Amino acid sequence: MTGWIILALVIIAIATSVGIYNSLVNKRNEYKNAFAQIDVQLTRRYDLIPNLVEVARKYLQHEQETLTSVIAARNHAANALKNTSGGTAGIGELAAAEQALGARLGGLYATFENYPDLKADNQLAALREEIASTENRIAFARQYYNDSVTDYNNAVQQFPANIIAGIFAFRANSLLEIDDIDTKRAPVQVKFN
């Protein structure tokens, strides 16, 4: 009788371990897929930026340094994305590169304000709209990625899954946190008289 009890406990332990392992694999694959969606949107933006710079170039002949810095930041961010393996390594470098690119694009957009002819250019307006739409997609993809990573990290760190995670080298992953200059502005205050 004792042998059957031990056998039943071993079978339950093995079945539980297999279930936990499969759950961890599923969560890891989900956050990697979520990162792939970020990759698609960032690549789309990186492809649009040279077109934006090219349209602006004919108007901004005295702003070559600004245009060059945007392209350099874009290239650095694209390389950081390539070095990020499925959302597991290089997240910090990608976040820093994206923050720098955002700052350079902000500077370029501010420069546009000084050139009325450029602001009126239809190609530029269309490109800016495409980039803004892509920025929204990036934000949604980043939120989904961070939610997936949080779910995965919770699974990896909670008992008893942390035992299986330790045995099979599942490690917590980093969130993709990019300090957005626009979100650091002061909140709007509404006052009624």
C-alpha positions as CSV (number, residue, x, y, z in Angstrom):
1,M,0.0,0.0,0.0
2,T,2.8,2.4,0.9
3,G,4.4,1.7,-2.5
4,W,1.2,2.8,-4.3
5,I,1.1,6.0,-2.3
6,I,4.7,6.9,-3.1
7,L,4.1,6.1,-6.7
8,A,1.0,8.3,-6.8
9,L,2.9,11.1,-5.2
10,V,5.8,10.8,-7.7
11,I,3.3,10.8,-10.6
12,I,1.6,13.9,-9.2
13,A,4.9,15.6,-8.7
14,I,6.0,14.8,-12.2
15,A,2.7,15.9,-13.7
16,T,2.8,19.2,-11.7
17,S,6.4,19.8,-12.8
18,V,5.6,19.2,-16.4
19,G,2.6,21.5,-16.2
20,I,4.7,24.3,-14.6
21,Y,7.5,23.9,-17.1
22,N,5.0,24.1,-20.0
23,S,3.4,27.2,-18.5
24,L,6.8,28.9,-18.2
25,V,7.6,28.0,-21.8
26,N,4.3,29.4,-22.9
27,K,4.8,32.7,-21.0
28,R,8.4,33.1,-22.3
29,N,7.2,32.5,-25.9
30,E,4.4,35.1,-25.3
31,Y,6.8,37.8,-24.2
32,K,9.1,37.0,-27.1
33,N,6.2,37.3,-29.5
34,A,5.3,40.6,-27.9
35,F,8.8,41.8,-28.4
36,A,8.6,40.8,-32.1
37,Q,5.6,43.1,-32.4
38,I,7.7,46.0,-31.0
39,D,10.5,45.0,-33.5
40,V,8.0,45.3,-36.4
41,Q,6.8,48.8,-35.3
42,L,10.3,50.1,-34.5
43,T,11.6,48.9,-37.9
44,R,8.7,50.6,-39.6
45,R,9.6,53.9,-37.8
46,Y,13.3,53.5,-38.7
47,D,12.3,53.1,-42.3
48,L,10.2,56.2,-42.3
49,I,12.7,58.5,-40.6
50,P,15.1,58.8,-43.6
51,N,12.2,59.8,-45.8
52,L,11.2,62.5,-43.3
53,V,14.8,63.8,-43.2
54,E,15.0,63.7,-47.0
55,V,11.8,65.8,-47.4
56,A,13.1,68.2,-44.8
57,R,16.5,68.5,-46.3
58,K,15.5,70.7,-49.2
59,Y,14.0,73.3,-46.7
60,L,16.6,72.9,-43.9
61,Q,19.8,73.6,-45.7
62,H,21.1,75.5,-42.6
63,E,20.1,72.7,-40.2
64,Q,22.4,69.9,-41.4
65,E,23.6,69.2,-37.9
66,T,20.0,68.5,-36.8
67,L,19.4,66.2,-39.7
68,T,22.6,64.4,-39.2
69,S,22.0,63.9,-35.5
70,V,18.5,62.4,-36.3
71,I,20.0,59.9,-38.8
72,A,22.8,59.0,-36.4
73,A,20.3,58.4,-33.5
74,R,18.1,56.4,-35.9
75,N,21.1,54.2,-36.9
76,H,22.1,53.7,-33.3
77,A,18.6,52.7,-32.3
78,A,18.3,50.3,-35.3
79,N,21.6,48.7,-34.2
80,A,20.4,48.4,-30.6
81,L,17.3,46.7,-31.8
82,K,19.4,44.2,-33.8
83,N,21.4,43.5,-30.7
84,T,18.3,42.8,-28.6
85,S,17.8,39.0,-28.8
86,G,14.0,38.4,-28.6
87,G,13.5,40.8,-25.8
88,T,16.0,39.0,-23.5
89,A,19.2,40.9,-23.8
90,G,20.1,44.5,-24.5
91,I,16.7,46.0,-23.4
92,G,18.5,48.7,-21.5
93,E,20.6,49.7,-24.5
94,L,17.5,49.7,-26.7
95,A,15.6,51.9,-24.2
96,A,18.5,54.4,-24.1
97,A,18.8,54.5,-27.9
98,E,15.0,55.0,-28.3
99,Q,15.0,57.8,-25.7
100,A,17.9,59.5,-27.6
101,L,16.1,59.1,-30.9
102,G,12.9,60.5,-29.4
103,A,14.8,63.6,-28.2
104,R,16.4,64.1,-31.7
105,L,13.0,63.7,-33.4
106,G,11.6,66.2,-31.0
107,G,14.4,68.7,-31.9
108,L,13.7,68.1,-35.5
109,Y,10.0,68.7,-35.1
110,A,10.7,71.9,-33.1
111,T,12.9,73.1,-36.0
112,F,10.0,72.6,-38.4
113,E,8.2,75.3,-36.6
114,N,10.7,77.9,-37.9
115,Y,10.0,77.0,-41.5
116,P,6.4,77.8,-42.6
117,D,7.0,76.3,-46.1
118,L,8.2,73.1,-44.6
119,K,5.2,72.9,-42.3
120,A,2.9,73.3,-45.3
121,D,4.6,70.5,-47.3
122,N,2.1,67.7,-48.0
123,Q,4.7,65.0,-48.1
124,L,6.1,66.1,-44.7
125,A,2.6,66.2,-43.2
126,A,1.9,62.7,-44.5
127,L,5.2,61.4,-43.1
128,R,4.6,63.0,-39.8
129,E,1.2,61.4,-39.6
130,E,2.7,58.0,-40.5
131,I,5.3,58.4,-37.8
132,A,2.7,59.5,-35.2
133,S,0.5,56.5,-36.1
134,T,3.6,54.2,-35.7
135,E,4.5,55.8,-32.4
136,N,1.0,54.9,-31.1
137,R,1.5,51.3,-32.4
138,I,4.9,51.2,-30.6
139,A,3.3,52.3,-27.4
140,F,0.6,49.6,-27.5
141,A,3.2,47.0,-28.5
142,R,5.5,48.1,-25.6
143,Q,2.6,47.9,-23.1
144,Y,1.7,44.4,-24.3
145,Y,5.3,43.4,-24.1
146,N,5.7,44.8,-20.5
147,D,2.5,43.1,-19.5
148,S,3.7,39.8,-20.9
149,V,7.1,40.2,-19.2
150,T,5.4,41.0,-15.9
151,D,3.2,37.9,-16.2
152,Y,6.3,35.8,-17.0
153,N,8.4,37.3,-14.2
154,N,5.6,36.6,-11.7
155,A,5.4,33.0,-12.8
156,V,9.2,32.6,-12.6
157,Q,9.4,34.1,-9.1
158,Q,6.4,32.5,-7.4
159,F,6.5,29.2,-5.5
160,P,6.6,26.4,-6.6
161,A,7.3,27.5,-10.2
162,N,10.5,29.2,-9.0
163,I,11.9,25.7,-8.3
164,I,11.2,24.5,-11.8
165,A,12.4,27.9,-13.2
166,G,15.7,27.6,-11.3
167,I,16.3,24.0,-12.5
168,F,15.6,24.9,-16.2
169,A,17.3,28.3,-16.1
170,F,14.2,30.5,-16.6
171,R,15.3,34.0,-15.6
172,A,13.3,37.1,-15.0
173,N,13.4,39.5,-17.9
174,S,13.6,43.3,-18.0
175,L,10.7,45.6,-18.9
176,L,11.2,48.0,-21.8
177,E,10.9,51.4,-20.1
178,I,11.6,54.4,-22.2
179,D,11.4,57.9,-20.6
180,D,9.2,59.8,-23.0
181,I,9.9,63.5,-23.0
182,D,6.3,64.3,-23.7
183,T,5.1,62.4,-20.6
184,K,7.3,64.3,-18.3
185,R,5.6,67.6,-18.9
186,A,3.4,69.1,-16.2
187,P,-0.1,67.9,-15.9
188,V,-2.9,70.1,-17.3
189,Q,-4.7,72.0,-14.6
190,V,-8.3,72.9,-15.0
191,K,-9.7,75.7,-13.0
192,F,-13.3,77.0,-12.8
193,N,-13.9,80.6,-11.8
